[in-house]
Amino acid sequence: MTIRVLIADDQELVRTGLSMILDAQPDIEVVGQAVDGNEAVALARSLRPDVCLFDIRMPGLDGIEATRVLAGQGVDDPMAVVIITTFDLDEYIFAALRAGAKGFLLKDAGSVLLGQAIRAAAHGDALIAPNVTVRLLEAFAGAAPAAPLLQPVEPLTDREEQVLAKVAMGLSNIEIASELYITLSTVKTHVASLMTKLGARNRVEIAIWAHQTGRMRPRTTGGGHS
């Protein structure tokens, strides 16, 4: 199955370069290019690509606002959006994820990681550049949530807690399967269950929830047990 991609960037050289990289991959096809956020939204709605690849800084409607329009809370049939930018700024990362982006990459990420992010988004998963992920989760670990955290609609099972911890560490489904000695399909089932119970749209929100609830902090053991 070919993954259809829409690229939006105000720089022609960047659009051309990204298009060449993606079109060179056998399972990916660039079906449209936009020069700003407004054109990106219009093309996305008419072409219905599998994945939108948006720059953040564009004239008119920027990449984050375009993402919110296409994939934000309350959007019917939200699209998969990956943000790619030269700006490694925390506020951009947070804003992009909150707007509904399924990936965040820097433009120096390389063709392999770019392809992985597109494929992950197309399959409903999320991929963030590793160097960004570590800092992002560290920031969330020390930040109080803006609103009271929603509790699971049902208690998490022991296995779901284990999978939750691995997701919060940034591990892929394949890596989780290897570490927990379970099948890939079992991991996917647990991740889907976590998303349902936590009301999360993707694994990034699962990881954020794990950090904000203190599950990733070292647990101290005390004496006095009788």
Solvent accessible surface area in square Angstrom, and as a share of the most:
residue,aa,sasa,rsa
1,M,206,0.92
2,T,61,0.36
3,I,10,0.05
4,R,78,0.28
5,V,0,0.00
6,L,0,0.00
7,I,0,0.00
8,A,1,0.01
9,D,1,0.00
10,D,60,0.31
11,Q,102,0.45
12,E,120,0.54
13,L,157,0.78
14,V,33,0.19
15,R,28,0.10
16,T,61,0.35
17,G,28,0.27
18,L,17,0.08
19,S,13,0.09
20,M,133,0.60
21,I,66,0.33
22,L,0,0.00
23,D,74,0.39
24,A,82,0.63
25,Q,29,0.13
26,P,134,0.84
27,D,43,0.22
28,I,7,0.03
29,E,82,0.37
30,V,22,0.13
31,V,40,0.23
32,G,14,0.14
33,Q,74,0.33
34,A,0,0.00
35,V,68,0.39
36,D,31,0.16
37,G,0,0.00
38,N,88,0.45
39,E,67,0.30
40,A,0,0.00
41,V,12,0.07
42,A,62,0.48
43,L,45,0.22
44,A,0,0.00
45,R,142,0.52
46,S,84,0.54
47,L,56,0.28
48,R,108,0.39
49,P,10,0.06
50,D,46,0.24
51,V,0,0.00
52,C,0,0.00
53,L,0,0.00
54,F,0,0.00
55,D,7,0.04
56,I,4,0.02
57,R,121,0.44
58,M,15,0.07
59,P,76,0.48
60,G,74,0.71
61,L,44,0.22
62,D,49,0.26
63,G,0,0.00
64,I,17,0.08
65,E,69,0.31
66,A,0,0.00
67,T,0,0.00
68,R,98,0.36
69,V,56,0.32
70,L,6,0.03
71,A,6,0.05
72,G,6,0.05
73,Q,144,0.64
74,G,79,0.76
75,V,46,0.27
76,D,132,0.68
77,D,101,0.52
78,P,78,0.49
79,M,14,0.06
80,A,12,0.09
81,V,0,0.00
82,V,0,0.00
83,I,0,0.00
84,I,6,0.03
85,T,0,0.00
86,T,88,0.51
87,F,67,0.28
88,D,61,0.31
89,L,72,0.36
90,D,49,0.25
91,E,107,0.48
92,Y,39,0.15
93,I,0,0.00
94,F,41,0.17
95,A,30,0.23
96,A,0,0.00
97,L,12,0.06
98,R,149,0.54
99,A,1,0.00
100,G,8,0.07
101,A,0,0.00
102,K,35,0.15
103,G,0,0.00
104,F,0,0.00
105,L,0,0.00
106,L,20,0.10
107,K,55,0.23
108,D,123,0.64
109,A,30,0.23
110,G,42,0.41
111,S,53,0.34
112,V,109,0.63
113,L,33,0.17
114,L,6,0.03
115,G,0,0.00
116,Q,81,0.36
117,A,1,0.01
118,I,0,0.00
119,R,73,0.27
120,A,18,0.14
121,A,2,0.02
122,A,37,0.29
123,H,147,0.65
124,G,38,0.36
125,D,38,0.20
126,A,10,0.08
127,L,38,0.19
128,I,18,0.09
129,A,3,0.03
130,P,86,0.54
131,N,89,0.46
132,V,0,0.00
133,T,24,0.14
134,V,91,0.52
135,R,77,0.28
136,L,2,0.01
137,L,13,0.07
138,E,113,0.51
139,A,38,0.30
140,F,14,0.06
141,A,36,0.28
142,G,74,0.71
143,A,47,0.37
144,A,93,0.72
145,P,48,0.30
146,A,118,0.92
147,A,64,0.50
148,P,127,0.80
149,L,48,0.24
150,L,137,0.68
151,Q,125,0.56
152,P,31,0.20
153,V,113,0.65
154,E,103,0.46
155,P,116,0.73
156,L,25,0.13
157,T,70,0.41
158,D,120,0.62
159,R,86,0.31
160,E,9,0.04
161,E,55,0.25
162,Q,81,0.36
163,V,0,0.00
164,L,1,0.01
165,A,34,0.26
166,K,38,0.16
167,V,5,0.03
168,A,1,0.01
169,M,108,0.48
170,G,45,0.43
171,L,24,0.12
172,S,52,0.34
173,N,22,0.12
174,I,122,0.62
175,E,87,0.39
176,I,0,0.00
177,A,13,0.10
178,S,76,0.49
179,E,87,0.39
180,L,26,0.13
181,Y,198,0.75
182,I,32,0.16
183,T,84,0.49
184,L,71,0.35
185,S,73,0.47
186,T,47,0.27
187,V,0,0.00
188,K,111,0.47
189,T,89,0.51
190,H,34,0.15
191,V,11,0.07
192,A,55,0.43
193,S,30,0.20
194,L,0,0.00
195,M,52,0.23
196,T,99,0.58
197,K,21,0.09
198,L,13,0.06
199,G,60,0.58
200,A,13,0.10
201,R,69,0.25
202,N,5,0.03
203,R,24,0.09
204,V,13,0.08
205,E,40,0.18
206,I,0,0.00
207,A,5,0.04
208,I,25,0.13
209,W,17,0.06
210,A,0,0.00
211,H,22,0.10
212,Q,36,0.16
213,T,41,0.24
214,G,15,0.14
215,R,77,0.28
216,M,55,0.25
217,R,145,0.53
218,P,126,0.79
219,R,197,0.72
220,T,131,0.76
221,T,134,0.78
222,G,52,0.50
223,G,77,0.74
224,G,83,0.80
225,H,169,0.75
226,S,162,1.05
